[in-house]
Amino acid sequence: MRHIAAPCAVRWRHEVNVTPVLFLEIPTHAYTGVIILGVCFFGEARLVVDDSVMMMRWYSKAAFIVAALVLFSIAAAACGSGGTNVDEFVQVRPAASNYTVDDLRDLGFKTSKQYDVEGLPDGLDAWKGFWGLDIYDRHDYEIRFYESHEIAVSSGEAMAVEATGVEFEASRDTQTWTEGVKDRWQARGVTDVSSGGSRQAPGPTYQDWAIVGNVVILCDGLDSEQALTRCNELIENFFPEEAG
């Protein structure tokens, strides 16, 4: 079990002769508190909610300054406590039924490459694909399918560990399953649009993994924490019955 920090950020824009605008990007569960705050304390504000982004426009500089200070505090609290707790994210979990790649495709997962599973112990199918909550900021995943959850754990967990993070970096040239090895390595530095972070040195594409039922998921990211955040997002959207 790992701690997953919720992505959130605050940014503001103030152009000459243009009404100041504050953009607040926070986890969905924090919406209610911010809306109540805006209604109670900032009557001059017009609040627009669009997915994970809130835009508040103030018609006086004083209101803008006060609101910015308060909302920065709220965002800091949301970032610090809004993520999945270390005891809440389950990296390996059973499922009510078995899944195939078509189940994921039907829900919007985009496949880009099918791998030959010869050499993947007990593997039935394996794909590289991409998906994201924001269609303009999608992330890479490798999805491996097994006959059952028990086989996914007994045969797939060790292979997932070997193919991700520091384990993959240390054993890239001696992998048990060599199909797709090049796709699991970023030869150049990476800049992550969603978080503003970057990794200048080459490194593993997939920093961590999860297992849901008969499916093993390798998730990309700059580090293990970000990868598990993306694993969690995929599970919540594609395996909702198993996300709890």
N, C-alpha and C positions, 0 to 999 in steps of 0.2 A: 504494500500500500504506500502511495506517495502523496505528498502535498502538491496541489495544483493551484497556482495563483490565477485568479480571474483577470483577463485582460481589461484594462481600463486606462483612460488617459484624459487629460484636460488640455485644451488648447484654445487660444483666443486670437481674434483678429480685429484690428482697429485701423481703418484706413482714413485718410483725411476726408472730411466732409461726409463721412459715412457713419451710420449708427453703429456703435460698438457691438460686436457679436461675440458671445462666449459659446464654445462648443464643448459639451461635456459627454464623453464616451464612457459609459459605465455598464456593469452587468445588469441584465434585465430586472433582477429582483430588487434593485435599488430605485426603480422608476417611481414607485408610490411615494417614497419619502421625499424625493426631489420635487415631485408635482405638488405635494402638500406644502412644502416649504415655499415654492414659488407663489402659490395662491395666497398663503398667509402673510408673507413678508414683502413680496415684490409685486404689488398690484399693477405697476407700470409695465411689467414684463409680459411678453407674448411668448408662450411656450409651444414649440412644435416638436413632436416626438416622431422619429422615423427609424424603425428598427432599433439598433443599439446606440444611436446618436441623438442627443438632445440639443436643440439650438434655442437659446434664449436671447431675445433682443430687447435691450433697454433703451428708453428714450431720454435718459438723463445720465450724465457721467457719474454722478454720485451713486445712483442706484447700481450702475454697472460695477463700480469699484467694490462696493459692499457685497454685492452678489458674487463677484469673482472670489473674494476671500472666503465667503461661506461655502461656496460650491467646491473650491479646492479642498477644503476640509472634509466635505462629504465624500468627494472622490477618493481621497486618501484612505478614508475609513472603508469605502467599498472595495478598494484594491486590496486592503490588508485583510479583510474578513469575508469577502464575497466569494472566494474560490472554493473549490472542492477540498474538504478537510482531508488530512492524511488518513483518517479512519473511514472516509466515505468513498474514496475511489478504490474499486476492486479491480485489480489488474487481470485476474482470472475469474470468470464467472460462467455458470452453465446457462443454457437457453432452453426454452420450451420446445423448440424444433430445430432442425438442421437448415442451414442456408446454402444457397448457391450464388454465383456471380449475378445471375439474372434477378435475384431478389434485390441486390444492391442497385443494379442498373435501373430497375423499375422505380426506385426512389431518388434517382438523379446522380448516382455515382458514375463517373466517366472512366471507362477502361481505355488504356492506351497500348498495353502490350500483354500478351499471354506468354507465360513461361512454360518450358518443358519441365515437367515435374520428375523426370527420371533423375534419380539421385537424391530426391527429397524424401526422406523416410516417411512412408505411409501417406504422402501427399496425394490428393486427388486432382487438384487444380490450383493454379496460382496466377495472379494478375498484378500488373502495375496499373495504377489509376490515380485520379485526382478528384478532389472535392473540397468545398469550403462553404462556410456560412455566407460569405460574400463571394458572388460569382466572379468578381474582379480580383480576388485574393484567395485562390485555391491552393491546396497543399497536396503533396505527394503521399501516396499510401501504397503499401504492398499487401495484398490480401491472399492468404493461403487457406485452402479448404481441405478438411479431413472428413473421414466417414462419421466420426462422432466427437463429442466433447472430450471424452476420455482419451481418445487417440490424439486429439489436438493438443492435449496437455502432455501426455506421455511421450509423444514423438515430436510435437511441434514447439513446445516451450523452449527446450534447449536450443533448437535451431533458430528460434526468434532471438534469443539472447546472443547467439553467435553472430547474428546478422545485423546487430544494432549497437550503437554507442561505442564505448571504449573496447568492448569485446571484439567488435568487427574491425576496429582500427588496428587492434593487436594481431588479428588472425586473418586479415584480408587475403593474404596469399596462400592460406591453408584452409580455406572454407570446405566444409563437408559437402555442401551443394554449391556448385560453381555457376549455375545458371543465374544470370542477372546480377552478377557481382559488380560489374561496371556501373549499373544503375544505383547501386547502394553506396556509391562513393562520389562525393562532390569534389571534382578536381580543382575547382576554383573557390575563392572566398564567396560567402553568401551574405546578402543583405536581405533582411526580412521586412517586407513592406508593412505588415500588420503591427509589428512591435517596434519597428525602428532600430532593432538590434542588428548586429552583423558578426560574422566570423570570417576573418581575413585568411586564415589558413585552410587548406583542403581538409575534408573530414567526412564522416559517415552521413549519408542522406537521412537515414532513419536513426533517431537517437533513442527510441524506446518502443515498446510493444504492448499489446493487450490480447487477451483471448476471450471471445464471446461464443459460447456453444462450440460448434465445430469450426469456427473461424479464428485464424491467427491474423492479427493486424499489426503491421509495422508502420510507424507514424513518423513523419519528418519533423524537423525543428532544429533550432540552434543548440538546444541542450535537452536533457531528459525531461525537465519540467515542462518545457514548451511542447515537446512531443506528446507527453501524456495528456496535456490540455487538448491537443488535437485528436488524440485517441478518444478522449471523453466526449468531445463534440460529435465525432462520427458515431459513437455508440448511442448517444442521446437522440440522434436524428434518424439512424438506420435500424437500431435495435431498441426501440423505446420500452418494450416490455422487460428488457434485461438491464435497462439503465439505472434502475433503482437500487 
